């Protein structure tokens, strides 16, 4: 290695820079110089004999007293302001305290009295541990400066520790008071778990030697070489920056995770929080990525399994970072003893880390459940979009995380605690509150006898990350989570949880209630209800009004809409036609709680369309009834809970169908004087696409639509500048009482524009209820329009 003399005081210190007392030199041989950090033995391990940092030793771990596992995990020291923030303030009072501490005799009665009382350990009155080391702030890019240089900034961990100190979680008093506190209030403060550098053997328990060598080589590169590496890698999926001290900081981060988890496993602390960086959960076994060098949590998990096979066989890793932990997933994808659960934004694979270049490598999709002996031990709760908050995360925990975790029954819980889903984090753009993090932590503490180790991952808003970490730490220390107004869960997020349950049902008993075994249904010759319902509708309309299927002479359309388009006989001779484009009817059922069977007498179908068809035929209208299926049945399907077609797919199908029906039927009926378009649910897009893609407004007397959950869409044309005005004057668009357009001011302002039509707030929600509530109003409106034209009154308009 080149001769390098690093002096952190040579440049203006960053907010997250090292204090003077943590100055570190590099020897010619490439190892650490003989200038030890305060309280260490010269190799940075924090378990030396010196007591320059003023910490009092915790009792030796009995499991490692014989020599195996001996080291930092066997010695805990009280978490003290001077050690965590040594040199931060630089005032004279701190310097006087340090001088007094240097004279303190560790072998004195006072030191012995500071040891954690054995009888309290037997009673389970253990403190919460905390691992932190200033040296992890050494990981910076090659361009030093006074301002934040990157989202993954050294000040992240410093901000968290300052928040712990300000909240009173860290002891800052005298040694004499500390002895009394240990005897009377042993869990009042967090206790220090010394960090250390992980060894090469420990790193390579999950990483390749080549990967370790790549990170180590960074410490030998010149500043210019480091800058070139960062320039190349800090983009795309790699998304990584490096510095000359990245290797050392990464070793300490991994070592901190190891010592934190081991301290929890052996019972030196009841639980612990490792405030470490750089993060790890994106790092693959053979490459760094996503701000991550070494994957801290898998390293710690494997070492705990190896060193304590009787105490730590099964481990739950819960990753609530807003980004999927691809590295953790891939390292344990076939491991039956590691359950990995990730709650993240998936966004159909477009949110970071996205889809791997190798299509054989699994991503964060809901269907990625593990492989081989590890099948079922990988649970991805991938949100459909950003913007998720407390309601969605609490629902994920209550419906998926905790049932599976209890069934797995782990020996240790490790939280990969990224706080970039917290409200205020610009990268995550979600809204999880500190209270929600506290509640999630509290639930996880019910597992593994309370053995929970929290390891910091992402989170890039300093205020959000600090408040969230504080809420977690307080909960670990025994405070009850605060009251929280959860609110209503996003409906699409609820569907995501339903799909996760369906994918996990084959592997977990707790996920099976409410889930149908689709292959078994096929074996019994069963049919999906939407097919049965349409067959029944066709039969009723045929028997009641003589309606018949309209033949669609296109292969793709015919397969999708076979028996979905029905017309009255002699429609070509009708003077008035009602074209109804609608979603399938609403189904309501009360399943048996034991076997999930729905008895027919406990199920209902609500069809608001039939009353309009009956009325129209009674008034001499010809009727075109178009049922738009939300899902097309496939003979080889295996998942019971299928996602319906999205809006784009529905609109594409409707555009082709509506234009086909118009071109081949409706426009050829020369005797037709009035055509009324009615759209119900998502299918109302059929009216929109027909108006935009065909010049039909001279033949259309009015448009009626009922919209419950789906968004309102504008009707405007690049070639017909009068279309939006015509739509405003000739439409009635009923939106549900709780539709977003009535709640969000900006959306409310938008829907008043002409291109959205005449939008009316319904007093109810639900398509069937809305159609019933407005039945008489719509009858009168249609009668007025069609009767007016029959009497030669000319075109009528609806006041905006």
N, C-alpha and C positions, 0 to 999 in steps of 0.2 A: 504494500500500500504506500502511496505517496506520503511524504512527511506533511502532516497537516496540523496546524495549531489553531484550534477553534476557540474563539473568545466571543461569547454572546454579547459582550458589551461593546464590540467594535462597531455595531450598527445600532440605529435606534430600535429599542426593544418593541416587539409587537405586544398587543394587549394580552395575548396568551403566551408571551415569552417567558423564559426561565428567569428566576431570581438569581442574584449574584451568588447566593450561597449554594446554588445548584450548578455552578460552573463545572464543566466536565472537559477533561483533556483527552487526547488520543496519543498513545505511545507510538514509537517508530514501528513496533511489531504489529500494530493494528489493534491491540487490545486496549482496555481502559488504563489510564495512567494511575499513578499512586495517589491521586487526590480523591479520596472517597467522598460520597455524598454523606451528609449528616445522618448518623444513625445506621450506617451500613458498614460492612466489613471490608469495603474496598472493591468488591465486585458487584456492587449495586443490589445485592440480594436482600438487604434490609434485615438480616438476622445475625449481625455481628455482635460483638461484645460491647462495643461502645454505646454510650447512651447520650450522644450529643444532641439528639432530638428531643430529649425529655420524656420519652415514652416508657411506660412501665410494662414489663413482660407479662403476658398471659401464661398460664400453666402449659406445660408441654403436652401435646396430644398423646394420650396413652397408646394409640395404635401405632404411632411412629417412634415411640421411645426406644424401641429395640434397634432402630437404625433404618428400617424400611420406611420410606416416605418421610424421613426426617428432613427438616429444612423449614422454610418459612411457614408452611402450613401448620407446623407444630408450635408456633409462637405467635401469639396475637398481642398487640399492644393497644392501649387506649388511644382513640382518635383524638388528636390534640391540635389546636389551632396552629401551633408553631410548625408542626410537621407538614400539615396540608398547605399552609400558606407562608412557609418559611421565607422571609425576606420580602413579602408582598408590601407590607406597610413601611418597614424600615425605621420604625420609631424607636426611641431610646428605651421605652418600657420593654419592648420585645427583646432588645439586646440584653437588658439586665436579667430577664427571665432565662435567656439562653445561658448566661454566665452562671446563674444559680444552678441550672439543670446539669451543667457540665461537672459541677462539684458534687452532684447527688450520687450517693453510693448505692449501686444497684443491689448489693448484697446486704444492705442494712435491713433492720426490722421493718422500716417503712416500705421498702421494696417488696419484701415477703408479704406484707399485709396487703399489697396492691394486687397480689395474685387473685384470680377469680375464685371465689370460695367453692370448694368441691360440693358442699351440701346444697348450694344453690344450683349447681349444674345437675345434680341428681333430681332436683325438683323441676328441672326444665326452664329455669329462669335465666335463659341465655340471652345475650345481647344480639343486636343486629350488626353484622360486620360491614365494613366499607373499605374498598381497595382503591387507592389513588396514588399516583406518582407524578410529580411535576415533569419528569423526564419524557413523558409521553407527548408533551408539547414541543419536543424537538422535531417532530414530523411537520415540516413546512416545505413550501416549494423553494426554488432557488432564488427567487426575487424577494429579498427582505424589504419590509416597509412597515409603517405605523398603522396601516388600515387592513381590514379583513381582506385576505387575498383569495379566498375560496370558500364555498359553503362549508366544507369540512375543515373548520378553522380550529387552531389550538385553543382558542378561548372557550370553546364549547365545554370542555371538562372543567376548566377553571370557573366558569360561570355557575355550573352546577354545584361545585364545592363551596363557592361563596354563598350560594343560596342556602345550602345545608347549614353553614356556619351562622348565617343571619337568623335562621329559623330556630337556632338552639339545639340542633341535632348533634353538633360537634362540641365536645368539652373544651373550654378555654380557661378554666380556673387553675388553682394551685394544686400541687401534688398532695398536699395534706388533705385538702377537701376531696380529692379524687379517691383516696383510701376510704374515707367515710362513705362516699357515694357508692363505691363498689359493694360495701357491706349492706347498705340500706336501700339503694335504688339501682340495682345492677343493670337494668335495661333502660335507664334514662337517656343514655347517649349511645351513639354508634361507636363501635370498636374497630380499630385499624387492623386491616389485613395487609401485611407488607407485600408490595409488588416485587417482582424479580424478572430477570430475563429468562424466557423459555429456552431450553436447550435445543440443539438441532434434532436430537432423537425425539423430543416431544413434538416439535413442529412436523416432523416427517411421519408422525403417526397417522396423519391424514393427507399431507402434502408430499409431492415427489421431491427427492433430493435436488433435482434440477431447478425446481421452483424456488426452493430455499436458497440455492446458490445465486439465482437471479436477483433476489432481494438483497442478499449479502453483498453482492458486487456493487450495489448502489453506493455503499459506503466508501468505495475505492475510486469512484468516478470524480472527475473535476466538475466544478460548478457549471461550466459550459456543456459538458456531457449530460449532466443532470437536467439542465434546461431543455436540451434536445429531446431527452426521453419524455419529459413532461409534455412538451409540445405535441409529440406524436401520440401519446397515450391519453391525454386529457380531452378526448373527444370520442363520439360514437359509443359503442357498447363498453369499451375499455374504461372510459371515464375515470382516469387515474392521474394523480400528480405525485411526484416523488421529490425527496430532498436528500441532502448528504447524510442526515441522521435518521432517515426513514427506517433503516434496518434496526437500529437500536430501539427506537420507539415501538416498532412492531413487535420486537421480542418482549418488551416490557408489557405491552398490551396483552399479548398471548399469555405471558407468565402471570399477569394479574388475574386473568380469567381462570387459569388453572388453580391458583391459590385460593381464589374466592370459592370456586366449586368444591375443592377439597376440604376447605374449612367448614362448609355446610355439611358435606357428607359425613365427616368424622365427628361432627357435633361440637366443634369449638364455638360456633355461633349458631343461632337458630335459623337465620337466613342472612343474606348479604347482598350488597349492591356494589358491582365493579364499575367504577367510573373510568372507563378506558377508551383509548383511541390509539391508532386508527381502528375503525370498525372492521368487521370481518365477514358478514354473512353473504356477500357477493363473491368472495374469493373462491375460485374453483381449486380442485386438488392440484392442478398443474399450471395455474395462471392467476395473477391478480386482476381485479376489475372492480368498478363501482366504488371507488375510494378505499378499497379493502386490499390488504397485502396478505396477511395470514388469517385464516378463518378461526377466530378465537374460540367460539362456542364448541364446534366439533372437536377441536384439540382438547379442550377441557373435559368434554364429555367422554371421549375415548380414554383419556388418562384416568379419570375417576373409575370407569369400568375396569380398567386394567389393574389399578393399584388397590381397589377395594371391591373385588368381585362379589363378596358376600353382602356388602352394604349397598352396592349400587350396580344392579344388573340392568334394570329398565329405566330409561330416561325419557321424559317428555321435554321437547324443545318447542316452546311457544314463541312464535315470531310475529310481533305486532307492528313491525316497521312497515311503512306504507308501500315499500318496494318488496317484491318477492325475494326471499333468500335463496336464490338459485344454488349457491355454493353448498349450503347446508343440505338442501334437498338432494342434490346429486351425490353428496358423500354418503348419505344414509338411505338411498332409494331402495336398496335391497337388504337393509338391516332390520331384522324383526324386533330388536330390543331398543330401537330409537324411534319414538313416535314424533314426527315433525308436523306441526300444525302452523300454517302461515295465513295471516289475515292481511290482505294487500289489495291494492288497486291493480286490476288485470287489464281492463279496457280492451277486451278482445285481443290481448297479446301485444297491444301497441304501447303500453306503459312500461317504463324501464323496470327490469332489464330486457323486456321484450322476448322475442323468440330467438333461440340459439341458431347460429349458422348451420350447425349440424341438426337436421330434422329428427335424428334418432335420439337426441338429447331432450328430455322432457322440459317443458316450461312451467309457468305457474297456473296453467289451466285447471279447471275444476275436475277434469277427468283424469288427472295424473295422480294415481293412488298408490304408487309404489310398484315394485316388481319382484318376482321370485319369492324368496322367504319374507321379503319386506312388503308384500302387497297388503294394502290396507293401512300401512303405517305412515302414509303420506297424505295429509289432508290440506288441500288448497281452498281457501275461502277467498276467491278473487272477485272483488267488486267490479261491477259493470262500468263504473265511472268514478271520477273523483267526487268530492263533496259529501262523503259519508261522515256520519257523526256518532254521537252517543247512542242513539236508538239502534243504529245498525250494528255497532260493535257489541252492545249488550245483548242484542238478539243472537248474534253469532256465538257469543259465549254460552248463553242459556240453551240454545237449540242444538249447537254442534260441539263446541269446544269442551264444555264441562261433561256432558254425557259420555263422549268418547274417552276423555281423560280419566274419568272415574272407572270406566270399564277396563282401560289399559292398566290402571293402578300402578303408577310409576314409583320408583325409589327416590327419584330426584327430579325436580322441575327447574329447567333453565329458561329464563325469559330472554330472548334476543330483543332487547328493548330499544327499538328505534322510536323516536318521538316525532317523526316527520309527518305522522297523521294528526298531530296536535293542531288545534285551532291556532292560526297565526303563522304556520309554516308555509312559505310560498311554494316550495317544491312539491309538497304533498297535496296542498289545497283541499284538505279535509278539516273536520271540525270536532275532533275528539277533545273533550275537556279534561283537565287534571282530575276532576272527580271521577270520570269514567275510568281513567287509568288506575285510580285507587280501587274502584270496585272490581276491575278485572284482576288486579293483584290479589285482592282479598279472596276472590273465588279460587284462584290458583293455590293460595295458602292452605286450602282444605285438602290438598293432595300431598302425598309423600310424607305424611307426618309433619307438614309445614316446612320441609326442606326445599326452599326456593332460593335460587341464585339468579340475580338480575345482572345482565351484562349489557352495557350500553352499545347500541349500534348507531343508527342515524339520528337525524333531528338537527335542523340548521337555523332555526330562529332561537336566539339565545334566551329570550324571555319565555317562550313556549317550552323549550326543552328543560329549563330550570324549574319552572312551576310544575311541569308534569313529573319530572324526576323527584321533586320534593314530595308530591302527593304519593308516589310509589314508596318512597323511603319512610314516610310517616306511617303508611299502612303496614309495612314490614315491621316497624317498631311497635306495632300493637294498637295504633289509633284506628278507630272505626272510620270507614269511608264516609264522606259527607253526603247529605241528602242531595238527590239529583233529579231534575225534571227531565225524563228521558225523551218524551215526545213520541211522535208517530214514525214508524219505520218507513223508509222509502219502499214503494211497492216493487220496484225492480230489484232492489236489494233483497226483499223477502223471497222473490223468485230465485235469486242466486242461492240463498240458503236452502231452499227446497231442492234445487238441483244437486247441491253438495250432499244433502241427505240421501238423495237417490243414488248418487255414485258410491257413497260409503256404505249403503245398506247391506251389500253382500258380505261385508267384513266386520260389521259391528251390530250386535243385537239391539243396542239402544237406537240405532238408526232405522230399524225395520218397520216400526209402527207407522202406518200411513203410506208405505211403499209397496207397489205392486211388482210381483215377479213376472215380467213381461214374457220371457220364454215359456213360462208355465201357462200364461194366458193363451199364447199362440197354440200351444199343445192341446188346449181345451177347445180350440176353435172360437175363442172369444173375439169380440170386436170393440174398438174404441167407441165411446158413447157418442161422439160427434157424428160418426157414420150412422149409428142406430137412429139418432134423433132426426137426421136429415131424411132418412128413409121413412120414418114415421110422419114427418111433415109432408113429404111428397104424397103419401097415402091419404092423409087427411085432406089436403088441398085438392087432390084428384077426386076423392069421393064427394066433397062438399061443393066444389066449383068446377070440376072437370078440367083442372089444370094439368098440363102435360110438359115433359122435359123439352127444352129447346135444343136442337142439335147444334153442336159447335164443331165445325168442320176444320179443326186444326188439331194435330196430334197432341202437342204440349198442353194447349188449353183444354182439350177434351179430357185428358187424364186428370187435370186439376179440378175441373168444374163439371165432371160427369154427374148428372142429376142435381146439380146445384142451381141451374137456371130453369125456372118453371114459368109457363105463360098460360093465360086463359085461351080457350078455343075461340077461333074467329077474331083474334086480336088485330088482324090486318084490316078488319072492317070497323074497328072501334073509332069513335070520334075523340075520346079522351083516354089517355093512358097514364097509369101510375107506375113508375119504375122504382122499385124498392131495392136498394143495395144495402145489405145488413150483415152484421156479425151473427154467429150462431147464438141460440138462446142462452140465457144464464141458467146454470145448474146449481142447486143447493142440496146438500146431503148431510146427514148426521151419521157418521160411521160408528160401528161397534168399537168400543175402546179396547177390547181384548183382541179380536181377530181381524179388525179393520174392514169387515164386511159391511157393505151398505145394503140394507134391506130396501126393496122397492118402495114400501110404504113410508120410508123415512127419507125419501128423495123427492125433489120438486124441480120442475122446469118452468122458468118464467120467460114467456115469449110475447113481447109487446108488439110484434109485427102483425100477428094474425088479425088483431082487431082492425087494423088499418086496411088489410086486404079484404076482409069481410065487408067493411063499410064501402070501400071503393067499388067492389063488384056490385054491391047493392045499388049504387048510384050510377051504374052503367059504364064504369071505367073498364077498359082492358088493363090487365095487370101483368107486369114482368117482375117476378120475384127472384132475386139473385142472392143466394147465400154464399158468403165468402169464408171458406174454412181457414182457421188460424194455423192449421197443421195438416200436412198430407201424410196419411198413414203409409208406412213402409213395412213390407213383410219381414225384413231382417232386423228390425229395431229391437233393442234390448233394454233401454232406459224408460222407466215408466213416466217420469216427469219430463215432458218434452217442452222446450221453449217454443212458443208460437212464432210465426213468421214476423220478422221485424217490419217496420213501416216502409222501408225502401222496397223490400220484396213484395209486400202487399200492393204497393203503388204500381210497381212494374207489371204485376199480373193484372191488376184492375185496368190499367191503361190499355193493354192489349185486348182484354175482354170487352170493355165498354166501347172501344172504337169498333170492334168486330160486330157487336150487337147493333150499334148505330148504323154502320155502313151497310150491313146485310139485311137489316130488318126495319128499324124504326124510321130511317129517313125515306124508305121506300113505301111507307104507308101514307099514301097521298091524302086519304080522307081524314087523317088525324089533325084535329084543331088545337088540342091542348095536351102537353106532356108535362107531368109533374115529376121531378126527381126527388127521391127521399133517400138520405144516407143515414145509417145507424151504426155508431161505434167507429172502429177503424175503417170500416167499409165506406164511410162517407167520402173517403178519398176518390171513390168512383165518380161521384158527381164533379169533383174538382178536375180530374184528369180529362173528363169528357168535355167540359166547358173550355179548357185550355187548348186541347188538341183538335177540336172540331168546331166549326162555326155553327153553333146550334142555338144561340140565344133567341133567334127569331122564332124558333119552334118550341122553346121551353117557356112555360107559363109561370113557373116558380120552382124554388129549391127549398126543401125542408131537411134539416139535419139535427140529429141528437148526438151529443158528444159528452162522454163521461170522463174517462181518464186520459184519453189520447189528446195530443196538442192540437190547437186550431191551426189550420194552414191557409195561407192567402190564395185567392184566385186572381191572377193577373196574367196578362199576355203581352209579349213583345210586339205582336203584330196588330192587336186590337186594343187601342188605348181606352176604349169605352167599356171594356169588359168588367173592370172593377166597379164602375159606377152602376152598370146594369145588375151586377151581383148584389150590391148593397140594396138596390131598390126592389129586388125580386127574390129575396131570401128571408128565411127565419131560421137562425142557428141557435138551438137551445143547448146551453152549456150547463153542466151539473153545478149544483149549489156550492160544492167545494172545489171546483175546478181551479187550477193555478191562475187562470186569467183574472179571477176575482180577488186573489190574495196578493199577487205581486204587482205593485204599482206600475212598473215599467211595462209589464205584459198587458195590464188593464188599459194603459194608454194606447198600446199598439192595436189591440183588437177593436178599438173604436174607428179605425181607418176603414175606408170603403172596401178594400180588397178582402177583408175578413167577413163581409156580409153584415146583416143586421143580427148582432149577437144578443141573446136574451138569457138572463140568469134564471135557471130553473130553481124552484124552491126545494127540490129533492135531488138525490144522486142515484145512480144505477139506471141503466138504459131502460129496463122494463118499467120501473117506477116513473121515469121521466115521460115515456111514451103514453102511459096511462094518465098521468097528471095533465098532460097537454092535449089529450085526444080531442076534446070538444073545440079547443082553440084552433088546432090544426084543421079540423073539419071545416070550420067556418072560414078560415083563411083560404083553403083550397076551393071551397064552393064559391066564394066571392070572386076569385080569379077566373075560374072556368066558366061560371055563369055569366060573368061580365062579357067575356069574349063571344059566348053563344048569342047574346043579345045585341052584338054589334057595337058594344060600348067602347071598343078599341082597347089598346093596351093599358092596363092599370099598373100602378106602382105602389110600393110600400114606403111610407115615410121613414127616413133614416132616423 
